[in-house]
């Protein structure tokens, strides 16, 4: 049976009061050096571990950070979470990862539950929460991947410009019947990517609303809707998918229909997740600097928690074209 030492036992072992042990643990108040060494020796001897819950109740701090993401099955979000964890862990914080399924009520539940546990701050990837939903919590918060409100600190990429670059790239490759598999209408980064695609194709006189369909940021849904689209419009020679998961769905749909990629159909995604390097053919993408975005959001939040001055509360990153086999026949396969 494991016996857990108490602060009273530490005090008894060291021959001091509980209050003195508490001052040593919290590094608050005067304790002479000999007494401090005696208390630390007793702590080590008894293998005493301070009660984190009790300390958080006393200090109203927990050294915990909440990270809420909408879909843990999408590799983009675990890659973001890894970056956030690397920073928070290095600073002595524990990261609590919450999967919300892009559900407003789950997100509210997580915010309320973690606030009761005195979590020190939140990083939130959300398309449902509005400014009024988070302001009342009065806890440092940073939005990641998508903005909540102009006045709320946020870290995200330039989705509109990236989408324009993706569409222009397909045009440069000779595509003239370009379709767009867009993300959900309520997600602002999906809207920005749609606008980027639309502006380029309209400018070239190539926009056709029938060639824009919603893949729901889902592989399975994208396979179904893309298969139907390609059957109805076999002239399509290029597809810009609004994220990499949907680009994988497009690739699977093309494979089922016997289309060769990139010979018959060129595909480009958006995000830059590592999974796109494992498909056959490998998928071209507009890569977000995922790790840098995650670490930037984490450092910004820690600065808020530690009440440091944050000059730039809006960090917007550029995306980069990563060319692979799904768009270039000449690339080695």
C-alpha positions in Angstrom: 0.0 0.0 0.0 1.3 3.4 -1.0 1.4 5.9 2.0 1.2 9.5 1.0 2.9 11.9 3.4 0.9 15.0 4.6 2.1 18.5 5.3 1.6 17.9 9.0 4.0 15.0 8.9 6.6 17.1 7.1 6.2 19.8 9.8 6.5 17.2 12.6 9.6 15.6 11.0 11.3 19.0 10.5 10.2 20.3 14.0 8.4 23.3 12.7 4.9 24.5 12.2 2.6 23.8 9.2 2.7 27.5 8.4 6.5 27.4 8.1 6.4 24.4 5.7 3.8 26.3 3.7 6.0 29.4 3.5 8.9 27.2 2.2 6.7 25.5 -0.4 5.3 28.7 -1.7 8.5 30.7 -1.3 6.5 33.4 0.6 7.5 35.1 3.8 10.7 34.9 5.8 12.2 31.6 6.8 15.8 31.4 8.0 18.2 29.3 5.9 18.8 26.5 8.4 15.0 26.0 8.9 14.5 26.0 5.1 17.1 23.3 4.6 15.6 21.3 7.4 12.1 21.5 5.8 13.4 20.6 2.4 15.3 17.6 3.8 12.1 16.4 5.5 10.1 16.9 2.2 12.7 14.8 0.4 12.9 12.1 3.1 9.1 11.7 3.2 8.7 12.1 -0.5 6.1 14.7 0.1 4.1 15.9 -2.9 2.1 19.1 -2.4 -1.6 18.7 -3.1 -2.1 20.5 -6.5 -5.8 20.9 -6.0 -5.5 22.5 -2.6 -2.8 24.8 -3.9 -4.9 25.8 -6.8 -7.8 26.6 -4.5 -5.6 28.7 -2.3 -3.8 30.6 -5.1 -6.7 30.6 -7.6 -4.1 29.2 -10.0 -3.4 25.7 -11.3 -0.5 25.9 -13.8 -2.9 24.3 -16.2 -3.9 25.4 -19.7 -7.0 24.3 -21.6 -6.9 23.7 -25.3 -10.2 23.2 -27.1 -10.2 21.8 -30.6 -13.1 20.9 -32.9 -12.0 17.5 -34.3 -9.2 15.5 -32.8 -9.5 13.0 -35.7 -8.1 15.6 -38.1 -4.3 15.4 -37.8 -4.0 19.2 -38.1 -5.2 19.6 -34.6 -2.9 17.1 -32.9 -0.1 18.8 -34.7 -1.2 22.1 -33.3 -1.6 20.5 -29.8 1.9 19.2 -29.9 3.3 22.6 -30.5 1.2 24.2 -27.7 2.2 21.4 -25.3 5.9 21.8 -26.1 5.8 25.5 -25.0 3.5 25.1 -22.0 5.3 22.0 -20.7 8.7 23.8 -20.9 7.2 26.5 -18.7 5.9 24.1 -16.1 2.2 24.1 -17.2 0.0 21.1 -17.8 -2.0 21.0 -21.0 -5.6 19.7 -20.9 -6.9 18.8 -24.4 -10.6 18.9 -25.1 -12.4 17.7 -28.2 -15.6 19.7 -28.8 -16.9 18.2 -32.1 -17.4 21.8 -33.1 -20.4 21.8 -30.7 -21.3 25.1 -28.9 -22.7 23.4 -25.8 -19.6 21.2 -25.4 -17.3 24.2 -25.8 -19.3 26.1 -23.1 -19.2 23.0 -20.8 -15.5 22.7 -21.1 -15.0 26.4 -20.4 -17.2 26.3 -17.3 -15.6 23.1 -16.0 -12.0 24.1 -16.5 -12.7 27.6 -15.0 -14.0 25.8 -11.8 -10.7 24.0 -11.7 -8.9 27.4 -11.8 -7.3 26.7 -15.2 -5.0 29.7 -15.9 -5.9 30.3 -19.5 -7.5 28.9 -22.7 -6.4 28.4 -26.3 -9.6 27.8 -28.4 -10.2 26.6 -31.9 -13.8 27.4 -32.4 -16.4 28.4 -35.0 -19.3 28.6 -32.6 -18.2 30.8 -29.7 -18.6 34.5 -30.0 -17.0 37.3 -28.0 -19.9 37.5 -25.5 -19.5 33.8 -24.7 -15.9 34.1 -23.6 -15.7 37.6 -22.1 -17.6 36.7 -19.0 -15.1 34.1 -18.0 -12.5 36.8 -17.3 -9.6 34.3 -18.0 -6.8 34.9 -20.5 -7.8 33.4 -23.9 -6.2 33.2 -27.3 -8.1 32.1 -30.5 -6.1 29.7 -32.7 -6.6 28.8 -36.4 -9.6 31.1 -36.7 -10.7 34.4 -35.3 -13.5 34.9 -32.8 -13.7 38.7 -32.7 -11.3 41.5 -33.8 -10.7 42.4 -30.1 -9.9 38.9 -29.0 -6.2 37.8 -29.4 -5.8 35.4 -32.2 -3.2 33.4 -34.3 -4.2 32.1 -37.7 -3.0 32.0 -41.3 -3.9 34.1 -44.4 -6.6 31.8 -45.7 -7.8 34.1 -48.4 -4.4 34.7 -50.0 -3.5 31.0 -49.7 -6.7 30.0 -51.5 -6.0 32.5 -54.3 -2.5 31.1 -54.7 -3.8 27.5 -54.8 -6.3 28.4 -57.5 -3.8 30.4 -59.6 -1.4 27.5 -59.4 -3.9 25.1 -60.9 -4.5 27.7 -63.7 -0.8 27.9 -64.3 -0.8 24.1 -64.8 -3.4 24.4 -67.5 -6.5 23.5 -65.6 -9.6 25.3 -67.0 -12.5 23.4 -65.3 -11.6 23.9 -61.6 -13.9 22.7 -58.8 -13.7 23.6 -55.2 -14.5 21.3 -52.3 -15.3 23.8 -49.6 -15.5 23.5 -45.8 -18.6 24.2 -43.7 -20.3 27.6 -44.2 -20.2 28.5 -40.5 -16.4 28.2 -40.3 -14.7 31.5 -41.2 -11.5 30.0 -42.6 -13.6 27.9 -44.9 -15.4 31.1 -46.1 -12.1 32.8 -46.6 -10.7 30.0 -48.7 -13.9 29.9 -50.8 -13.7 33.6 -51.4 -10.1 33.3 -52.6 -11.1 30.5 -55.0 -14.1 32.5 -56.2 -12.3 35.7 -56.8 -9.6 34.1 -59.0 -12.0 32.0 -61.1 -14.5 34.9 -61.5 -11.6 37.1 -62.6 -10.7 34.5 -65.3 -14.3 34.0 -66.3 -14.2 30.4 -65.1 -16.4 30.5 -62.1 -19.3 27.9 -62.1 -21.3 27.6 -58.9 -22.1 24.0 -59.8 -18.5 23.2 -59.3 -18.5 24.3 -55.7 -19.6 21.7 -53.2 -19.4 21.2 -49.4 -17.2 18.4 -48.2 -17.7 19.3 -44.5 -13.9 19.1 -43.7 -14.5 15.3 -43.8 -12.8 12.5 -45.8 -15.9 10.3 -46.0 -18.4 13.1 -47.0 -15.9 14.4 -49.5 -15.5 11.0 -51.2 -19.3 10.8 -51.7 -19.9 14.4 -52.9 -16.8 14.4 -55.1 -17.8 11.1 -56.8 -21.1 12.6 -57.7 -19.6 15.8 -58.9 -17.1 14.1 -61.1 -19.8 11.9 -62.6 -21.9 14.9 -63.5 -19.0 17.0 -64.7 -16.3 14.7 -66.1 -14.7 17.7 -67.7 -13.3 18.8 -64.4 -9.5 18.8 -64.6 -8.5 20.4 -61.3 -9.8 20.5 -57.7 -8.9 22.8 -54.9 -9.9 21.1 -51.6 -10.4 23.5 -48.7 -8.3 21.3 -46.4 -6.0 18.3 -46.6 -8.5 15.8 -45.2 -10.9 16.7 -48.0 -8.0 16.5 -50.6 -7.5 12.9 -49.4 -11.2 12.3 -50.0 -11.0 13.8 -53.5 -8.0 11.4 -54.2 -10.0 8.4 -53.0 -13.0 9.4 -55.1 -10.8 9.8 -58.2 -9.3 6.4 -57.6 -12.7 4.8 -57.3 -13.8 6.3 -60.6 -10.6 5.2 -62.4 -9.2 8.7 -62.9 -5.4 9.1 -62.9 -4.0 11.8 -60.7 -2.5 14.1 -61.9 -2.8 13.1 -65.5 -6.6 13.3 -65.6 -7.2 15.4 -62.5 -4.9 17.6 -60.5 -5.6 18.0 -56.7 -4.3 20.6 -54.2 -5.3 20.8 -50.5 -4.8 23.2 -47.7 -3.1 22.8 -44.3 0.2 20.9 -44.7 -0.5 18.0 -42.5 2.1 15.2 -42.5 -0.5 12.7 -43.7 -0.4 14.2 -47.2 3.2 12.8 -47.6 1.9 9.2 -47.1 -0.7 9.0 -49.8 -0.1 7.7 -53.3 0.3 10.0 -55.1 1.5 12.4 -52.4 -0.8 15.5 -52.2 0.2 19.0 -53.1 -0.9 21.5 -50.5 -0.9 25.0 -49.3 1.0 24.5 -46.0 0.3 26.5 -42.9 3.2 26.8 -40.5 1.3 24.6 -38.0 4.0 24.2 -35.4 4.9 27.9 -35.4 1.2 28.9 -35.1 0.8 26.6 -32.1 3.9 27.8 -30.3 3.0 31.5 -31.0 -0.4 31.0 -29.5 1.0 29.3 -26.4 3.7 32.0 -25.8 1.1 34.7 -26.3 -1.2 33.1 -23.8 1.6 32.6 -21.2 2.5 36.3 -21.6 -1.1 37.2 -20.8 -1.2 34.9 -17.8 2.1 36.4 -16.5 0.7 39.9 -17.1 3.5 40.8 -19.6 2.9 43.4 -22.3 1.7 41.8 -25.6 2.1 44.4 -28.4 0.8 42.3 -31.3 -2.4 40.4 -30.4 -3.1 39.4 -34.0 -0.5 37.1 -35.6 -1.3 36.2 -39.2 1.0 33.7 -40.9 1.4 33.2 -44.7 1.0 29.8 -46.2 3.4 28.1 -48.6 2.9 26.0 -51.7 4.3 22.5 -51.2 4.3 20.8 -54.6 3.9 17.1 -54.7 2.8 14.3 -57.1 -1.0 15.1 -57.2 -0.3 18.1 -59.5 2.9 17.3 -61.4 3.3 14.3 -63.7 7.0 14.9 -63.8 7.5 14.6 -60.1 9.1 11.2 -59.0 6.5 8.7 -57.8 
